[in-house]
């Protein structure tokens, strides 16, 4: 374990970033890294190469994200003649006292909280690396579900997070979730079963059967087997 991993308790993503539907998951993570590296003076001096390496993406994607975040007013950029400095423009007016009451639980994982500021509607506090990844996976999965179904589910919904996290703990991958979504959209869309294209049904206890199902099965034959999302995780 590196020194950074030993001392880092977590990072935070402002609510107006996390809930912004105009930003992709990657762009939100890039903002979080810039904000984390912002030293409060000139700002974050990390290069696109460094951020790309940290986020596991190309430098071009980082460059595009930085430009987009600047255009939206979330970060600013300046040069001192030698290097670029990026600075978070999101107000951090919530004090340590605002978060003291949730610090212990936030250290163990993810917590969505209300901060005492008109400029900050909420934050997502990420404790461990695993939980940070789970949040990213949850958003990616829900965005994929919305894309395939044309619906507007929220990754911040407690029930949705519980079902997805339960399956992730069982060892399923993001690709498995996408496969389930594809299987059931192909089978149910345009039928009376379309109403069950929702997180609590797709990602519930019948997840494995949906993943490995025989795609020739009809919606009518499956009606009696459906998990309506009311069972335990």
Backbone as CSV, one residue per row, in Angstrom:
resi,resn,N_x,N_y,N_z,CA_x,CA_y,CA_z,C_x,C_y,C_z
1,UNK,0.848,-1.200,0.000,0.000,0.000,0.000,0.876,1.240,0.000
2,UNK,0.570,2.182,-0.875,1.363,3.402,-0.975,1.060,4.346,0.178
3,UNK,1.908,5.362,0.315,1.688,6.349,1.373,0.375,7.077,1.164
4,UNK,0.045,7.361,-0.105,-1.210,8.051,-0.401,-2.407,7.221,0.023
5,UNK,-2.357,5.903,-0.250,-3.465,5.021,0.109,-3.617,4.911,1.616
6,UNK,-2.498,5.022,2.342,-2.540,4.925,3.792,-3.147,6.164,4.429
7,UNK,-2.970,7.324,3.797,-3.442,8.571,4.396,-4.747,9.073,3.808
8,UNK,-5.122,8.599,2.622,-6.327,9.089,1.958,-7.573,8.442,2.535
9,UNK,-8.444,9.251,3.110,-9.703,8.756,3.649,-10.801,8.735,2.597
10,UNK,-10.640,9.547,1.575,-11.659,9.567,0.535,-11.613,10.863,-0.249
11,UNK,-12.455,10.947,-1.250,-12.625,12.173,-2.015,-14.104,12.499,-2.034
12,UNK,-14.443,13.714,-2.399,-15.859,14.070,-2.444,-16.204,14.661,-3.797
13,UNK,-17.423,14.394,-4.214,-17.934,14.912,-5.473,-19.137,15.798,-5.159
14,UNK,-19.071,17.081,-5.468,-20.193,17.979,-5.173,-21.478,17.491,-5.846
15,UNK,-22.591,17.751,-5.182,-23.871,17.297,-5.702,-24.189,17.851,-7.075
16,UNK,-23.813,19.129,-7.326,-24.142,19.709,-8.625,-23.273,19.157,-9.741
17,UNK,-22.218,18.431,-9.392,-21.431,17.700,-10.376,-21.996,16.288,-10.531
18,UNK,-22.165,15.605,-9.404,-22.604,14.200,-9.420,-23.963,14.027,-10.089
19,UNK,-24.874,14.964,-9.883,-26.236,14.833,-10.401,-26.424,15.532,-11.747
20,UNK,-25.352,16.076,-12.294,-25.444,16.794,-13.563,-25.507,15.806,-14.720
21,UNK,-26.626,15.773,-15.406,-26.828,14.805,-16.478,-26.104,15.183,-17.770
22,UNK,-25.514,16.365,-17.806,-24.759,16.775,-18.988,-23.320,16.277,-18.934
23,UNK,-22.916,15.736,-17.779,-21.566,15.216,-17.613,-21.583,13.698,-17.623
24,UNK,-20.600,13.103,-18.261,-20.464,11.651,-18.237,-19.811,11.229,-16.925
25,UNK,-19.835,9.937,-16.648,-19.183,9.432,-15.439,-17.700,9.785,-15.450
26,UNK,-17.052,9.600,-16.594,-15.624,9.894,-16.694,-15.349,11.361,-16.415
27,UNK,-16.169,12.238,-16.930,-15.971,13.677,-16.715,-16.135,14.035,-15.240
28,UNK,-17.041,13.357,-14.550,-17.226,13.593,-13.118,-16.003,13.121,-12.331
29,UNK,-15.438,11.978,-12.742,-14.249,11.457,-12.065,-13.049,12.367,-12.329
30,UNK,-12.934,12.849,-13.554,-11.835,13.773,-13.883,-11.961,15.047,-13.055
31,UNK,-13.190,15.559,-12.900,-13.367,16.733,-12.042,-12.925,16.417,-10.612
32,UNK,-13.331,15.241,-10.101,-12.993,14.875,-8.729,-11.485,14.819,-8.523
33,UNK,-10.748,14.318,-9.522,-9.295,14.245,-9.415,-8.684,15.645,-9.447
34,UNK,-9.190,16.503,-10.320,-8.691,17.885,-10.383,-8.964,18.597,-9.064
35,UNK,-10.185,18.421,-8.551,-10.572,19.060,-7.300,-9.714,18.553,-6.148
36,UNK,-9.433,17.241,-6.150,-8.619,16.643,-5.091,-7.192,17.189,-5.111
37,UNK,-6.655,17.400,-6.325,-5.275,17.872,-6.472,-5.149,19.389,-6.402
38,UNK,-6.277,20.077,-6.308,-6.269,21.535,-6.182,-5.713,21.900,-4.810
39,UNK,-4.547,22.516,-4.788,-3.880,22.796,-3.507,-4.359,24.076,-2.839
40,UNK,-5.358,24.731,-3.448,-5.914,25.924,-2.814,-5.175,27.200,-3.137
41,UNK,-4.008,27.102,-3.784,-3.249,28.289,-4.176,-3.432,28.498,-5.667
42,UNK,-2.499,28.009,-6.458,-2.646,28.117,-7.903,-3.647,27.099,-8.434
43,UNK,-3.701,25.961,-7.779,-4.625,24.916,-8.193,-3.921,23.612,-8.496
44,UNK,-4.521,22.827,-9.377,-3.993,21.517,-9.752,-3.042,21.677,-10.941
45,UNK,-1.794,21.231,-10.773,-0.822,21.380,-11.857,-0.612,20.073,-12.608
46,UNK,-1.445,19.060,-12.346,-1.293,17.763,-13.007,-1.518,17.900,-14.514
47,UNK,-0.739,17.184,-15.283,-0.865,17.215,-16.736,-2.001,16.307,-17.194
48,UNK,-2.407,16.469,-18.441,-3.419,15.575,-19.011,-2.932,14.127,-18.978
49,UNK,-1.634,13.939,-19.178,-1.057,12.602,-19.157,-1.230,11.955,-17.789
50,UNK,-0.976,12.720,-16.727,-1.131,12.195,-15.368,-2.592,11.832,-15.093
51,UNK,-3.507,12.727,-15.431,-4.926,12.490,-15.165,-5.427,11.311,-15.985
52,UNK,-4.957,11.203,-17.239,-5.358,10.086,-18.097,-4.881,8.765,-17.512
53,UNK,-3.660,8.759,-16.993,-3.125,7.541,-16.384,-3.925,7.144,-15.151
54,UNK,-4.286,8.133,-14.343,-5.053,7.862,-13.121,-6.447,7.338,-13.457
55,UNK,-7.090,7.932,-14.470,-8.471,7.589,-14.804,-8.580,6.423,-15.781
56,UNK,-7.442,5.997,-16.335,-7.475,4.878,-17.265,-8.118,5.223,-18.592
57,UNK,-7.839,6.424,-19.102,-8.423,6.849,-20.368,-7.345,7.536,-21.203
58,UNK,-7.716,7.991,-22.389,-6.759,8.664,-23.259,-6.584,10.130,-22.862
59,UNK,-5.456,10.711,-23.260,-5.219,12.127,-22.999,-6.236,12.987,-23.739
60,UNK,-6.696,12.513,-24.899,-7.688,13.265,-25.666,-8.990,13.401,-24.879
61,UNK,-9.395,12.313,-24.214,-10.621,12.363,-23.416,-10.474,13.337,-22.248
62,UNK,-9.277,13.369,-21.655,-9.028,14.313,-20.561,-9.096,15.736,-21.094
63,UNK,-8.449,15.973,-22.230,-8.461,17.310,-22.834,-9.884,17.772,-23.129
64,UNK,-10.691,16.866,-23.688,-12.085,17.211,-23.998,-12.871,17.486,-22.715
65,UNK,-12.617,16.671,-21.676,-13.330,16.848,-20.406,-12.961,18.173,-19.753
66,UNK,-11.674,18.519,-19.782,-11.214,19.781,-19.192,-11.877,20.958,-19.903
67,UNK,-11.924,20.899,-21.221,-12.552,21.980,-21.988,-14.032,22.098,-21.645
68,UNK,-14.696,20.962,-21.520,-16.130,20.959,-21.204,-16.379,21.501,-19.808
69,UNK,-15.560,21.080,-18.844,-15.716,21.539,-17.457,-15.465,23.041,-17.356
70,UNK,-14.517,23.540,-18.158,-14.266,24.982,-18.194,-15.459,25.720,-18.782
71,UNK,-15.977,25.209,-19.881,-17.120,25.856,-20.536,-18.326,25.919,-19.603
72,UNK,-18.501,24.877,-18.788,-19.636,24.820,-17.872,-19.378,25.597,-16.583
73,UNK,-18.152,26.110,-16.433,-17.834,26.949,-15.285,-17.432,26.199,-14.029
74,UNK,-17.129,24.894,-14.149,-16.778,24.109,-12.970,-15.291,24.204,-12.626
75,UNK,-14.453,24.515,-13.601,-13.028,24.694,-13.349,-12.538,25.897,-14.156
76,UNK,-11.395,26.425,-13.760,-10.739,27.489,-14.519,-9.322,27.035,-14.833
77,UNK,-8.711,27.677,-15.809,-7.360,27.306,-16.229,-6.503,28.559,-16.365
78,UNK,-5.256,28.446,-15.923,-4.319,29.553,-16.086,-2.908,29.006,-16.253
79,UNK,-2.034,29.818,-16.821,-0.652,29.421,-17.048,0.279,30.405,-16.339
80,UNK,1.375,29.887,-15.818,2.349,30.770,-15.166,3.566,30.992,-16.052
81,UNK,3.410,30.651,-17.333,4.526,30.797,-18.258,5.231,29.499,-18.527
82,UNK,5.037,28.529,-17.633,5.693,27.234,-17.805,4.706,26.081,-17.833
83,UNK,3.692,26.120,-16.981,2.754,25.011,-16.921,1.341,25.497,-16.646
84,UNK,0.424,24.604,-16.896,-0.991,24.910,-16.710,-1.420,24.590,-15.286
85,UNK,-2.332,25.402,-14.766,-2.928,25.137,-13.469,-4.449,25.111,-13.628
86,UNK,-5.070,24.064,-13.120,-6.521,23.946,-13.144,-7.060,24.158,-11.743
87,UNK,-8.116,24.920,-11.629,-8.663,25.229,-10.317,-10.162,24.954,-10.286
88,UNK,-10.593,24.254,-9.239,-12.018,23.991,-9.063,-12.737,25.288,-8.728
89,UNK,-13.855,25.528,-9.407,-14.645,26.734,-9.160,-15.909,26.419,-8.362
90,UNK,-16.036,25.178,-7.903,-17.207,24.785,-7.115,-17.019,25.242,-5.683
91,UNK,-18.011,25.917,-5.166,-17.938,26.463,-3.815,-17.887,25.346,-2.786
92,UNK,-16.908,25.431,-1.900,-16.781,24.456,-0.815,-17.085,25.149,0.506
93,UNK,-18.264,25.669,0.635,-18.592,26.457,1.814,-19.020,25.621,3.004
94,UNK,-19.253,24.324,2.774,-19.598,23.467,3.906,-18.363,23.283,4.771
95,UNK,-18.494,23.456,6.062,-17.358,23.353,6.970,-17.154,21.928,7.438
96,UNK,-16.022,21.720,8.117,-15.733,20.400,8.676,-16.841,19.969,9.614
97,UNK,-17.411,20.931,10.331,-18.480,20.592,11.271,-19.690,20.003,10.565
98,UNK,-19.961,20.438,9.336,-21.090,19.908,8.591,-20.948,18.412,8.349
99,UNK,-19.694,17.967,8.230,-19.457,16.580,7.876,-19.000,15.720,9.053
100,UNK,-18.767,16.305,10.195,-18.254,15.552,11.326,-19.196,14.428,11.733
101,UNK,-20.491,14.693,11.663,-21.461,13.697,12.115,-21.549,12.495,11.198
102,UNK,-21.073,12.645,9.938,-21.149,11.513,9.020,-19.780,10.905,8.726
103,UNK,-18.746,11.444,9.342,-17.393,11.010,9.025,-17.178,9.518,9.259
104,UNK,-17.665,9.012,10.389,-17.415,7.615,10.721,-18.041,6.667,9.706
105,UNK,-19.305,6.919,9.357,-19.967,6.047,8.394,-19.419,6.252,6.988
106,UNK,-19.051,7.476,6.657,-18.518,7.744,5.321,-17.182,7.053,5.108
107,UNK,-16.409,6.883,6.198,-15.138,6.183,6.097,-15.336,4.751,5.644
108,UNK,-16.482,4.189,5.911,-16.756,2.810,5.552,-17.314,2.674,4.152
109,UNK,-17.636,3.747,3.532,-18.163,3.625,2.179,-18.733,4.909,1.635
110,UNK,-19.883,4.791,1.024,-20.476,5.876,0.265,-21.573,6.516,1.077
111,UNK,-21.650,7.836,1.048,-22.744,8.494,1.751,-23.177,9.725,0.981
112,UNK,-24.460,9.807,0.694,-25.012,10.991,0.058,-25.563,11.868,1.172
113,UNK,-25.126,13.103,1.248,-25.482,13.933,2.384,-25.913,15.316,1.940
114,UNK,-26.595,15.981,2.827,-26.981,17.375,2.593,-26.003,18.269,3.334
115,UNK,-25.429,19.233,2.660,-24.468,20.134,3.280,-25.140,21.464,3.577
116,UNK,-24.645,22.133,4.620,-25.272,23.387,5.034,-24.855,24.553,4.175
117,UNK,-25.268,24.571,2.935,-24.914,25.658,2.040,-25.908,25.766,0.911
118,UNK,-26.285,26.975,0.543,-27.175,27.159,-0.591,-26.468,26.861,-1.898
119,UNK,-25.130,26.953,-1.874,-24.362,26.721,-3.091,-24.007,25.262,-3.283
120,UNK,-24.246,24.422,-2.265,-23.878,23.015,-2.334,-25.068,22.185,-1.911
121,UNK,-25.778,21.601,-2.875,-26.994,20.857,-2.593,-26.718,19.511,-1.966
122,UNK,-25.503,19.008,-2.116,-25.190,17.711,-1.533,-23.810,17.291,-1.962
123,UNK,-23.326,16.218,-1.388,-22.052,15.683,-1.813,-22.106,14.178,-1.736
124,UNK,-21.206,13.534,-2.453,-21.063,12.098,-2.333,-19.679,11.850,-1.778
125,UNK,-19.623,11.269,-0.628,-18.359,11.000,0.025,-17.995,9.550,-0.234
126,UNK,-16.790,9.330,-0.723,-16.358,7.993,-1.082,-15.202,7.612,-0.174
127,UNK,-15.360,6.544,0.574,-14.324,6.139,1.495,-13.296,5.258,0.850
128,UNK,-13.626,4.012,0.603,-12.675,3.047,0.105,-12.690,2.990,-1.413
129,UNK,-11.590,2.506,-1.975,-11.472,2.425,-3.429,-12.586,1.568,-4.012
130,UNK,-12.904,0.464,-3.349,-13.957,-0.423,-3.844,-15.282,0.304,-3.964
131,UNK,-15.620,1.097,-2.959,-16.881,1.804,-2.971,-16.896,2.922,-4.007
132,UNK,-15.748,3.555,-4.222,-15.662,4.566,-5.274,-15.948,3.923,-6.622
133,UNK,-15.361,2.748,-6.849,-15.607,2.040,-8.102,-17.071,1.654,-8.229
134,UNK,-17.687,1.207,-7.134,-19.086,0.808,-7.177,-19.988,1.967,-7.587
135,UNK,-19.678,3.158,-7.111,-20.471,4.332,-7.492,-20.345,4.586,-8.985
136,UNK,-19.124,4.508,-9.488,-18.893,4.715,-10.916,-19.625,3.649,-11.723
137,UNK,-19.552,2.387,-11.253,-20.228,1.297,-11.949,-21.742,1.511,-11.940
138,UNK,-22.272,1.945,-10.802,-23.713,2.153,-10.685,-24.200,3.183,-11.697
139,UNK,-23.481,4.289,-11.804,-23.882,5.326,-12.755,-23.809,4.798,-14.180
140,UNK,-22.735,4.073,-14.491,-22.584,3.530,-15.846,-23.717,2.560,-16.169
141,UNK,-24.070,1.714,-15.208,-25.135,0.728,-15.421,-26.483,1.406,-15.614
142,UNK,-26.782,2.376,-14.767,-28.081,3.056,-14.857,-28.173,3.881,-16.133
143,UNK,-27.085,4.525,-16.521,-27.089,5.283,-17.773,-27.323,4.348,-18.961
144,UNK,-26.751,3.148,-18.903,-26.944,2.176,-19.986,-28.392,1.699,-20.019
145,UNK,-28.963,1.456,-18.841,-30.365,1.051,-18.759,-31.273,2.139,-19.332
146,UNK,-31.011,3.386,-18.971,-31.812,4.491,-19.494,-31.686,4.611,-21.009
147,UNK,-30.483,4.403,-21.506,-30.251,4.488,-22.950,-31.033,3.419,-23.691
148,UNK,-31.048,2.200,-23.147,-31.701,1.086,-23.820,-33.221,1.109,-23.674
149,UNK,-33.716,1.669,-22.582,-35.158,1.649,-22.331,-35.846,2.967,-22.643
150,UNK,-35.057,4.051,-22.751,-35.646,5.359,-22.955,-36.275,5.916,-21.692
151,UNK,-35.910,5.350,-20.547,-36.449,5.809,-19.273,-35.456,6.734,-18.584
152,UNK,-35.757,7.126,-17.358,-34.944,8.128,-16.686,-34.713,7.754,-15.222
153,UNK,-34.191,6.543,-15.003,-33.893,6.099,-13.641,-32.702,6.881,-13.090
154,UNK,-32.639,7.010,-11.766,-31.583,7.780,-11.112,-30.616,6.837,-10.398
155,UNK,-29.338,7.056,-10.629,-28.313,6.240,-9.986,-28.249,6.503,-8.486
156,UNK,-28.829,7.609,-8.036,-28.794,7.960,-6.613,-29.926,7.320,-5.819
157,UNK,-30.845,6.612,-6.489,-31.953,5.977,-5.776,-31.423,4.873,-4.864
158,UNK,-31.842,4.893,-3.609,-31.317,3.951,-2.616,-31.570,2.496,-3.014
159,UNK,-32.780,2.195,-3.468,-33.116,0.816,-3.829,-32.270,0.339,-5.001
160,UNK,-32.060,1.224,-5.974,-31.234,0.875,-7.134,-29.810,0.566,-6.699
161,UNK,-29.261,1.398,-5.834,-27.899,1.182,-5.356,-27.779,-0.130,-4.586
162,UNK,-28.776,-0.443,-3.781,-28.733,-1.675,-2.991,-28.704,-2.907,-3.874
163,UNK,-29.554,-2.921,-4.904,-29.599,-4.079,-5.796,-28.297,-4.225,-6.586
164,UNK,-27.797,-3.113,-7.124,-26.561,-3.178,-7.907,-25.386,-3.578,-7.033
165,UNK,-25.275,-2.978,-5.847,-24.165,-3.322,-4.955,-24.222,-4.776,-4.513
166,UNK,-25.436,-5.292,-4.307,-25.585,-6.690,-3.910,-25.038,-7.617,-4.992
167,UNK,-25.336,-7.301,-6.247,-24.846,-8.141,-7.348,-23.339,-7.965,-7.544
168,UNK,-22.834,-6.739,-7.376,-21.393,-6.521,-7.496,-20.644,-7.303,-6.429
169,UNK,-21.202,-7.359,-5.219,-20.561,-8.128,-4.137,-20.542,-9.625,-4.451
170,UNK,-21.467,-10.065,-5.268,-21.505,-11.476,-5.663,-20.525,-11.778,-6.791
171,UNK,-19.869,-10.752,-7.296,-18.833,-10.946,-8.300,-19.233,-10.667,-9.735
172,UNK,-20.453,-10.176,-9.938,-20.877,-9.851,-11.296,-20.201,-8.558,-11.761
173,UNK,-20.037,-8.434,-13.071,-19.343,-7.296,-13.651,-20.327,-6.335,-14.323
174,UNK,-19.816,-5.166,-14.707,-20.640,-4.195,-15.425,-21.147,-4.805,-16.733
175,UNK,-20.305,-5.574,-17.398,-20.727,-6.224,-18.639,-21.872,-7.205,-18.400
176,UNK,-21.874,-7.855,-17.228,-22.978,-8.757,-16.892,-24.285,-7.980,-16.771
177,UNK,-24.218,-6.819,-16.130,-25.412,-5.975,-16.007,-25.911,-5.562,-17.386
178,UNK,-24.988,-5.173,-18.252,-25.383,-4.745,-19.593,-26.002,-5.892,-20.372
179,UNK,-25.479,-7.107,-20.158,-26.028,-8.277,-20.835,-27.450,-8.551,-20.369
180,UNK,-27.690,-8.439,-19.067,-29.044,-8.618,-18.541,-29.987,-7.584,-19.147
181,UNK,-29.523,-6.345,-19.180,-30.344,-5.271,-19.752,-30.680,-5.589,-21.211
182,UNK,-29.668,-5.985,-21.971,-29.883,-6.295,-23.386,-30.852,-7.466,-23.557
183,UNK,-30.665,-8.519,-22.723,-31.537,-9.695,-22.814,-32.993,-9.330,-22.583
184,UNK,-33.239,-8.571,-21.523,-34.623,-8.290,-21.143,-35.254,-7.204,-22.018
185,UNK,-34.447,-6.236,-22.478,-34.987,-5.232,-23.400,-35.405,-5.910,-24.698
186,UNK,-34.540,-6.816,-25.183,-34.853,-7.541,-26.407,-36.125,-8.362,-26.256
187,UNK,-36.331,-8.917,-25.070,-37.468,-9.808,-24.832,-38.750,-9.068,-24.452
188,UNK,-38.627,-8.001,-23.643,-39.811,-7.368,-23.057,-40.255,-6.082,-23.736
189,UNK,-39.321,-5.368,-24.377,-39.691,-4.068,-24.938,-40.794,-4.241,-25.988
190,UNK,-41.824,-3.430,-25.865,-42.943,-3.512,-26.782,-44.001,-4.513,-26.379
191,UNK,-43.828,-5.129,-25.193,-44.818,-6.073,-24.682,-45.373,-5.536,-23.363
192,UNK,-46.334,-6.277,-22.786,-46.879,-5.841,-21.497,-45.879,-6.013,-20.356
193,UNK,-44.738,-6.634,-20.657,-43.687,-6.812,-19.648,-42.731,-5.614,-19.605
194,UNK,-42.892,-4.685,-20.521,-41.967,-3.556,-20.608,-41.929,-2.738,-19.315
195,UNK,-43.030,-2.729,-18.593,-43.087,-1.967,-17.338,-42.090,-2.478,-16.301
196,UNK,-41.626,-3.722,-16.480,-40.690,-4.305,-15.514,-39.226,-4.129,-15.917
197,UNK,-38.991,-3.335,-16.947,-37.617,-2.982,-17.296,-37.157,-1.880,-16.346
198,UNK,-36.852,-2.276,-15.127,-36.502,-1.349,-14.055,-35.451,-2.008,-13.167
199,UNK,-34.670,-1.226,-12.445,-33.556,-1.780,-11.657,-33.967,-2.851,-10.660
200,UNK,-35.054,-2.625,-9.910,-35.408,-3.593,-8.866,-35.826,-4.937,-9.422
201,UNK,-36.290,-4.964,-10.670,-36.647,-6.233,-11.307,-35.435,-6.871,-11.969
202,UNK,-34.726,-6.105,-12.775,-33.603,-6.651,-13.534,-32.437,-7.068,-12.653
203,UNK,-32.180,-6.304,-11.594,-30.987,-6.532,-10.792,-31.294,-7.207,-9.452
204,UNK,-32.465,-7.805,-9.354,-32.866,-8.491,-8.124,-32.316,-9.902,-8.048
205,UNK,-33.018,-10.762,-7.330,-32.501,-12.100,-7.042,-32.523,-13.035,-8.247
206,UNK,-33.229,-12.671,-9.315,-33.238,-13.493,-10.522,-32.213,-13.019,-11.550
207,UNK,-31.288,-12.205,-11.093,-30.280,-11.628,-11.986,-29.533,-12.710,-12.762
208,UNK,-29.114,-13.754,-12.072,-28.323,-14.802,-12.732,-29.130,-15.511,-13.817
209,UNK,-30.392,-15.793,-13.535,-31.217,-16.464,-14.543,-31.451,-15.562,-15.749
210,UNK,-31.583,-14.244,-15.514,-31.725,-13.311,-16.623,-30.445,-13.248,-17.449
211,UNK,-29.302,-13.363,-16.776,-28.012,-13.275,-17.454,-27.796,-14.462,-18.390
212,UNK,-28.157,-15.655,-17.914,-27.881,-16.870,-18.684,-29.131,-17.469,-19.314
213,UNK,-30.158,-16.684,-19.432,-31.420,-17.188,-19.948,-31.333,-17.618,-21.409
214,UNK,-32.289,-18.447,-21.788,-32.463,-18.804,-23.184,-33.242,-17.672,-23.831
215,UNK,-32.589,-16.939,-24.722,-33.208,-15.742,-25.287,-34.441,-16.042,-26.116
216,UNK,-34.690,-17.337,-26.400,-35.876,-17.698,-27.175,-37.130,-17.733,-26.312
217,UNK,-36.935,-17.670,-24.976,-38.086,-17.708,-24.075,-38.973,-16.499,-24.317
218,UNK,-40.263,-16.666,-24.287,-41.182,-15.572,-24.565,-41.552,-14.839,-23.300
219,UNK,-41.961,-13.596,-23.462,-42.377,-12.798,-22.314,-43.573,-13.434,-21.626
220,UNK,-44.481,-13.993,-22.395,-45.679,-14.603,-21.827,-45.334,-15.771,-20.929
221,UNK,-44.405,-16.617,-21.359,-44.035,-17.783,-20.568,-43.299,-17.398,-19.305
222,UNK,-42.666,-16.226,-19.317,-41.854,-15.844,-18.171,-42.627,-15.058,-17.126
223,UNK,-43.820,-14.657,-17.397,-44.557,-13.774,-16.492,-44.626,-14.333,-15.078
224,UNK,-44.872,-15.631,-14.952,-45.023,-16.235,-13.629,-43.704,-16.357,-12.882
225,UNK,-42.572,-16.192,-13.610,-41.268,-16.358,-12.969,-40.612,-15.036,-12.608
226,UNK,-41.228,-13.940,-12.993,-40.592,-12.629,-12.839,-40.350,-12.278,-11.381
227,UNK,-39.233,-11.641,-11.137,-38.948,-11.077,-9.817,-39.421,-9.640,-9.838
228,UNK,-40.482,-9.324,-9.111,-41.078,-8.008,-9.165,-40.360,-7.002,-8.281
229,UNK,-39.218,-7.401,-7.726,-38.409,-6.463,-6.968,-38.788,-6.334,-5.516
230,UNK,-39.630,-7.208,-5.021,-40.073,-7.103,-3.619,-39.358,-8.105,-2.720
231,UNK,-38.542,-8.984,-3.319,-37.854,-9.994,-2.538,-36.608,-9.423,-1.893
232,UNK,-36.015,-10.154,-0.977,-34.801,-9.704,-0.312,-33.625,-9.786,-1.258
233,UNK,-32.599,-8.990,-0.954,-31.402,-8.990,-1.752,-30.612,-10.271,-1.518
